[in-house]
Amino acid sequence: MFAKNLKLSRTFTFGVLMPKPVQDSMYWAMPIKGMARAQSELSAQKIQVRHFYYDKYSEASFFRSSRELLAARLDGLLIAPVLSKVVHGFIREVPAGVPYVFFDSFIPDAGYVSYIGQDSFQSGVLSARLMELIMKETGVVAIVRVLPEDYHIDDRVKGFLFHFLKTPGVRTAVYDTDGNKNPGNRQKTFRRILVENPDLKGIFVTNAITHQIARYIKAHAPEKGIHVIGYDLIEENVRYLKEGWIDFLISQQSERQGYEGIYTLYRHVVLKEAVEKNVMMPLDIVTAENIDYYNS
């Protein structure tokens, strides 16, 4: 198949539909690194990658980028479906014969070729278990659910709450905050958490803004010893992890997700190989003690 493609001088172009790299504290820049590495390795096989970015807090932005993508002549798609409802409508418009792979999150009833990411429910359960281990007494654990809500954020919350259903003496409280609001509005949410829960012992953050709550605790409640668990090895999260304001980070191996996404399309589209329906990333627990030795 490879020899045939070379003979025909065939170039395969894969489209990536995902949030802007700067969003979620630069989280989305990480999978782009993996995609770039995969494209570089596959350049001899005439694989090209085109990126179509959207503002994850704007359905209009998604619509514009998805229209541009649909107008392009693409051989396969790699999609981060974090706006679950609008992506659900979009995939119905994907031309027949154009396969698509989900990464970071997924839509359960969609006809995707493969999903590359974590078991989000189980990662929530794991985070709750870690919180239970480091809490030395009973009290309140707050959950910061970052909107707009999608399947994997919702599953993290469900998994976390599921674990604490069977833990006596621990009360959970869920607080929603819109990731698109200015920092002042998010700080109002953080302030509410501290004011409304005098016996607060821990906070679970459902995405990469973990460093924002860590910064707030450092500035306004350093003496309370509040434990913080969240996601992703972005620079600011790593900083507060090393300083001790974040106890644990769950790594999603985001760079690897982007890398595996391009290779999955390559194997499926170019080599005509069977690919795994679900490529599950490990639930990596990263601490201040192992961060310098961790390579995702």
LOGU-951495 format. One record per residue (C-alpha): x, y, z. Coordinates in steps of 0.02 Angstrom, whole numbers, plus 32768, in hexadecimal, padded with zeros to 4 digits. Layout:
LOGU-951495
{x = X, y = Y, z = Z}
...
end
This chain:
LOGU-951495
{x = 8000, y = 8000, z = 8000}
{x = 808E, y = 8077, z = 802C}
{x = 80E8, y = 8051, z = 7F87}
{x = 8047, y = 806E, z = 7F27}
{x = 802E, y = 8118, z = 7F7A}
{x = 80E0, y = 814B, z = 7F50}
{x = 80C8, y = 8118, z = 7E9C}
{x = 8029, y = 817D, z = 7E8E}
{x = 807A, y = 8210, z = 7EEA}
{x = 7FE1, y = 820E, z = 7F5A}
{x = 7FDC, y = 8287, z = 7FEC}
{x = 7F67, y = 8267, z = 807E}
{x = 7F26, y = 82FB, z = 80E0}
{x = 7EDD, y = 82EA, z = 818E}
{x = 7E78, y = 8374, z = 81DD}
{x = 7E7F, y = 839B, z = 8297}
{x = 7DE9, y = 83F1, z = 82E6}
{x = 7E14, y = 842B, z = 8396}
{x = 7E11, y = 84BF, z = 840E}
{x = 7E8E, y = 854D, z = 83FB}
{x = 7F39, y = 8520, z = 8443}
{x = 7F36, y = 85AF, z = 84C1}
{x = 7E95, y = 8578, z = 8515}
{x = 7E8C, y = 851C, z = 85BC}
{x = 7F32, y = 8567, z = 85F4}
{x = 7F8D, y = 852D, z = 8555}
{x = 7F54, y = 847A, z = 856D}
{x = 7F2C, y = 8464, z = 84B5}
{x = 7FDD, y = 848D, z = 8480}
{x = 8013, y = 83E5, z = 84C6}
{x = 7FB6, y = 8370, z = 844E}
{x = 7FEE, y = 83E1, z = 83BE}
{x = 80A2, y = 83B5, z = 83E9}
{x = 807A, y = 82FD, z = 83D7}
{x = 8021, y = 8319, z = 8332}
{x = 80B7, y = 837B, z = 82EF}
{x = 812D, y = 82EF, z = 8321}
{x = 80BF, y = 826C, z = 82CA}
{x = 80B3, y = 82D7, z = 822D}
{x = 8170, y = 82EC, z = 8229}
{x = 818A, y = 8230, z = 8239}
{x = 810B, y = 820E, z = 81AF}
{x = 8143, y = 8296, z = 8137}
{x = 8196, y = 8216, z = 80C6}
{x = 80ED, y = 81BF, z = 80B8}
{x = 80A2, y = 8261, z = 8077}
{x = 8034, y = 8284, z = 810E}
{x = 7FFA, y = 8336, z = 8129}
{x = 7F9B, y = 837C, z = 81BD}
{x = 7F29, y = 8415, z = 81B9}
{x = 7EEB, y = 8465, z = 8259}
{x = 7E3F, y = 84B4, z = 826D}
{x = 7E35, y = 850D, z = 8314}
{x = 7D98, y = 8546, z = 836D}
{x = 7D71, y = 85A7, z = 840B}
{x = 7D2F, y = 8521, z = 8481}
{x = 7CBE, y = 85A4, z = 84D3}
{x = 7C6B, y = 85D9, z = 8431}
{x = 7BF6, y = 856E, z = 83CA}
{x = 7C01, y = 85EF, z = 833F}
{x = 7CBE, y = 85D9, z = 8339}
{x = 7CA9, y = 851D, z = 832F}
{x = 7C2D, y = 8530, z = 82A1}
{x = 7CA4, y = 859E, z = 823D}
{x = 7D38, y = 8528, z = 8253}
{x = 7CD1, y = 848D, z = 822F}
{x = 7C8D, y = 84DD, z = 818E}
{x = 7D3F, y = 84FF, z = 8157}
{x = 7D6F, y = 844C, z = 817E}
{x = 7CDC, y = 8402, z = 8120}
{x = 7D09, y = 846B, z = 8088}
{x = 7DBA, y = 8424, z = 8086}
{x = 7DE1, y = 8380, z = 802F}
{x = 7E1D, y = 8316, z = 80C0}
{x = 7E42, y = 825D, z = 80D0}
{x = 7E22, y = 824E, z = 818A}
{x = 7DF8, y = 82B5, z = 8224}
{x = 7E3D, y = 82C2, z = 82D4}
{x = 7DBD, y = 8317, z = 8344}
{x = 7DBD, y = 8355, z = 83F7}
{x = 7D01, y = 8356, z = 8418}
{x = 7D00, y = 83C2, z = 84B4}
{x = 7C62, y = 841D, z = 847C}
{x = 7C00, y = 837C, z = 8481}
{x = 7B57, y = 83B9, z = 8444}
{x = 7B93, y = 841A, z = 83AD}
{x = 7C13, y = 8395, z = 837E}
{x = 7B88, y = 8314, z = 8383}
{x = 7B2E, y = 8376, z = 82FC}
{x = 7BCD, y = 8395, z = 8299}
{x = 7BFD, y = 82DE, z = 8287}
{x = 7B5A, y = 82BD, z = 822C}
{x = 7B9C, y = 832F, z = 81A3}
{x = 7C44, y = 82D9, z = 818F}
{x = 7C46, y = 8290, z = 80DE}
{x = 7C2F, y = 81D5, z = 80D0}
{x = 7CD5, y = 817E, z = 80C2}
{x = 7D36, y = 81FF, z = 8127}
{x = 7D68, y = 81AA, z = 81CA}
{x = 7D7C, y = 820C, z = 826A}
{x = 7DDA, y = 81EC, z = 830B}
{x = 7DB0, y = 823D, z = 83B3}
{x = 7E33, y = 8273, z = 8430}
{x = 7E2C, y = 82BF, z = 84DF}
{x = 7D71, y = 829F, z = 84E8}
{x = 7CF0, y = 823D, z = 8485}
{x = 7C38, y = 822E, z = 845C}
{x = 7BFA, y = 8180, z = 848C}
{x = 7B7B, y = 8161, z = 8401}
{x = 7BE3, y = 81A8, z = 8371}
{x = 7C2D, y = 8141, z = 82E5}
{x = 7CE2, y = 8169, z = 830B}
{x = 7D6E, y = 80F9, z = 82CF}
{x = 7DD0, y = 8108, z = 8370}
{x = 7DD2, y = 8169, z = 8414}
{x = 7E79, y = 8199, z = 8461}
{x = 7E71, y = 81D4, z = 8515}
{x = 7E4F, y = 81A3, z = 85C7}
{x = 7DC2, y = 8149, z = 8620}
{x = 7D80, y = 81EB, z = 8669}
{x = 7D0C, y = 819A, z = 86E7}
{x = 7D98, y = 812F, z = 872C}
{x = 7E0D, y = 81C5, z = 8734}
{x = 7D8A, y = 821A, z = 87A2}
{x = 7D83, y = 8180, z = 8811}
{x = 7E41, y = 817F, z = 881C}
{x = 7E45, y = 8237, z = 884C}
{x = 7DC5, y = 8218, z = 88D5}
{x = 7E2B, y = 8186, z = 8918}
{x = 7EC7, y = 81F4, z = 891D}
{x = 7E66, y = 827C, z = 8978}
{x = 7E27, y = 81FD, z = 89F6}
{x = 7ED8, y = 81C2, z = 8A18}
{x = 7F21, y = 826E, z = 8A3A}
{x = 7E8F, y = 82B1, z = 8AA4}
{x = 7EBB, y = 8294, z = 8B59}
{x = 7E0C, y = 82BA, z = 8B98}
{x = 7D5A, y = 82C7, z = 8B5A}
{x = 7D17, y = 8365, z = 8B0C}
{x = 7CE1, y = 83B1, z = 8A67}
{x = 7D2C, y = 8392, z = 89BB}
{x = 7CFD, y = 8411, z = 8936}
{x = 7CF6, y = 83E3, z = 887E}
{x = 7D19, y = 846F, z = 8801}
{x = 7CBF, y = 843F, z = 8761}
{x = 7CFF, y = 84AA, z = 86D3}
{x = 7C7F, y = 84D8, z = 864F}
{x = 7C53, y = 84C3, z = 85C2}
{x = 7C2E, y = 8414, z = 85FC}
{x = 7C55, y = 8382, z = 858A}
{x = 7C53, y = 82C6, z = 859C}
{x = 7CFE, y = 82AF, z = 85E7}
{x = 7CEC, y = 833E, z = 8664}
{x = 7C43, y = 82FB, z = 8699}
{x = 7C88, y = 824A, z = 86AA}
{x = 7D17, y = 8287, z = 8718}
{x = 7C99, y = 82D7, z = 878E}
{x = 7C2C, y = 823C, z = 878F}
{x = 7CC0, y = 81CB, z = 87B5}
{x = 7CFA, y = 823B, z = 8844}
{x = 7C4D, y = 8244, z = 8891}
{x = 7C34, y = 8188, z = 887B}
{x = 7CCB, y = 8161, z = 88E6}
{x = 7C97, y = 81D3, z = 8974}
{x = 7BE6, y = 818E, z = 897A}
{x = 7C2D, y = 8100, z = 89E2}
{x = 7CA2, y = 816B, z = 8A4C}
{x = 7C53, y = 819E, z = 8AF3}
{x = 7C7E, y = 8246, z = 8B3C}
{x = 7CAB, y = 829A, z = 8A97}
{x = 7C32, y = 8314, z = 8A47}
{x = 7C46, y = 834A, z = 8991}
{x = 7C0E, y = 83EE, z = 8943}
{x = 7C12, y = 8413, z = 8887}
{x = 7C37, y = 84C4, z = 8849}
{x = 7C28, y = 84F5, z = 8793}
{x = 7C98, y = 857A, z = 8747}
{x = 7C9E, y = 85B0, z = 8692}
{x = 7D4E, y = 85A0, z = 864F}
{x = 7D2E, y = 8630, z = 85D7}
{x = 7D09, y = 86B0, z = 865E}
{x = 7D8E, y = 8728, z = 8696}
{x = 7DFA, y = 86F6, z = 872A}
{x = 7D99, y = 876A, z = 879D}
{x = 7CFA, y = 8707, z = 8783}
{x = 7D53, y = 8662, z = 87A2}
{x = 7D9C, y = 86AA, z = 8842}
{x = 7CEB, y = 86CD, z = 887C}
{x = 7CCA, y = 8613, z = 886C}
{x = 7D69, y = 85EA, z = 88CC}
{x = 7D37, y = 8666, z = 8954}
{x = 7C8B, y = 8616, z = 8963}
{x = 7CDC, y = 856C, z = 897B}
{x = 7D44, y = 85AB, z = 8A0E}
{x = 7CB8, y = 8611, z = 8A5D}
{x = 7C30, y = 858D, z = 8A4E}
{x = 7C9D, y = 84FD, z = 8A8C}
{x = 7CFA, y = 8528, z = 8B2D}
{x = 7D29, y = 8470, z = 8B3F}
{x = 7D6F, y = 8465, z = 8A8E}
{x = 7DF6, y = 83E2, z = 8A80}
{x = 7E0F, y = 83CB, z = 89C6}
{x = 7DE7, y = 840B, z = 8917}
{x = 7DDC, y = 83A4, z = 8878}
{x = 7DEF, y = 8406, z = 87D6}
{x = 7DAF, y = 83B4, z = 8737}
{x = 7E27, y = 83FF, z = 86B8}
{x = 7ECA, y = 845D, z = 869E}
{x = 7E9B, y = 84FB, z = 8700}
{x = 7ED3, y = 84A2, z = 87A0}
{x = 7F5D, y = 8524, z = 87B7}
{x = 7EDB, y = 85AE, z = 87C8}
{x = 7E8D, y = 8564, z = 8865}
{x = 7F3B, y = 853B, z = 88A8}
{x = 7F6F, y = 85F0, z = 8890}
{x = 7ED1, y = 862C, z = 88E9}
{x = 7EED, y = 85BA, z = 897D}
{x = 7FA2, y = 85F0, z = 898A}
{x = 7F6C, y = 86A7, z = 8990}
{x = 7ECF, y = 869B, z = 89FC}
{x = 7ED3, y = 85FB, z = 8A64}
{x = 7F85, y = 85BB, z = 8A73}
{x = 7F6D, y = 8584, z = 8B27}
{x = 7ED9, y = 8511, z = 8B05}
{x = 7F3C, y = 8483, z = 8AB6}
{x = 7EBC, y = 8466, z = 8A2D}
{x = 7EE9, y = 83D6, z = 89BA}
{x = 7EDB, y = 83F2, z = 88FF}
{x = 7ED0, y = 836F, z = 8875}
{x = 7EBD, y = 8397, z = 87BD}
{x = 7EF5, y = 8373, z = 870C}
{x = 7F7E, y = 8391, z = 868E}
{x = 8036, y = 83BD, z = 868F}
{x = 802E, y = 846D, z = 864E}
{x = 80B7, y = 84E1, z = 868C}
{x = 8052, y = 853A, z = 8713}
{x = 800D, y = 8498, z = 875A}
{x = 80BB, y = 844F, z = 8765}
{x = 80F7, y = 84EB, z = 87BF}
{x = 8072, y = 84DF, z = 8847}
{x = 808A, y = 8424, z = 8853}
{x = 8142, y = 843D, z = 887B}
{x = 8118, y = 84C6, z = 88F9}
{x = 80A0, y = 8451, z = 8953}
{x = 7FFD, y = 84AD, z = 892F}
{x = 7FC2, y = 8420, z = 88BE}
{x = 7FCF, y = 8370, z = 8905}
{x = 7FB1, y = 8307, z = 8869}
{x = 7F9D, y = 8322, z = 87AF}
{x = 7F50, y = 82A0, z = 873E}
{x = 7FAD, y = 829F, z = 8699}
{x = 7F46, y = 8279, z = 85FE}
{x = 7FE3, y = 8264, z = 8593}
{x = 7F9C, y = 82EA, z = 8520}
{x = 8033, y = 82F3, z = 84AD}
{x = 8028, y = 8238, z = 8493}
{x = 7F6E, y = 8247, z = 846B}
{x = 7F95, y = 82BC, z = 83DA}
{x = 8021, y = 824B, z = 839F}
{x = 7FB7, y = 81AD, z = 83A6}
{x = 7F27, y = 8207, z = 8350}
{x = 7F8A, y = 822B, z = 82B2}
{x = 7FD5, y = 817D, z = 82AF}
{x = 7F2A, y = 812D, z = 82C6}
{x = 7EE9, y = 818A, z = 822E}
{x = 7F85, y = 815A, z = 81CD}
{x = 7F70, y = 80A1, z = 81F4}
{x = 7EB6, y = 80A4, z = 81CF}
{x = 7EB4, y = 8111, z = 8132}
{x = 7F5C, y = 80EF, z = 80E0}
{x = 7F8D, y = 8041, z = 8118}
{x = 7ED9, y = 8001, z = 8120}
{x = 7F00, y = 7FAE, z = 81C6}
{x = 7E84, y = 7F89, z = 8250}
{x = 7E96, y = 8003, z = 82E2}
{x = 7E5E, y = 7FF5, z = 8396}
{x = 7DB4, y = 803F, z = 83BD}
{x = 7DF2, y = 8086, z = 8462}
{x = 7EA7, y = 80B4, z = 8481}
{x = 7EA7, y = 80D6, z = 853C}
{x = 7F2A, y = 8145, z = 858A}
{x = 7F6B, y = 8110, z = 8636}
{x = 7F30, y = 816A, z = 86D2}
{x = 7FD9, y = 81B3, z = 8702}
{x = 7FEA, y = 81FD, z = 87B1}
{x = 806C, y = 8287, z = 87B4}
{x = 80B1, y = 82D1, z = 8855}
{x = 8136, y = 834F, z = 8885}
{x = 81A8, y = 82BC, z = 88A9}
{x = 819F, y = 826B, z = 87FD}
{x = 817A, y = 82FD, z = 8787}
{x = 8230, y = 8316, z = 8756}
{x = 823C, y = 825E, z = 8723}
{x = 8196, y = 8253, z = 86CA}
{x = 8194, y = 8249, z = 860D}
{x = 80E7, y = 8237, z = 85C0}
end
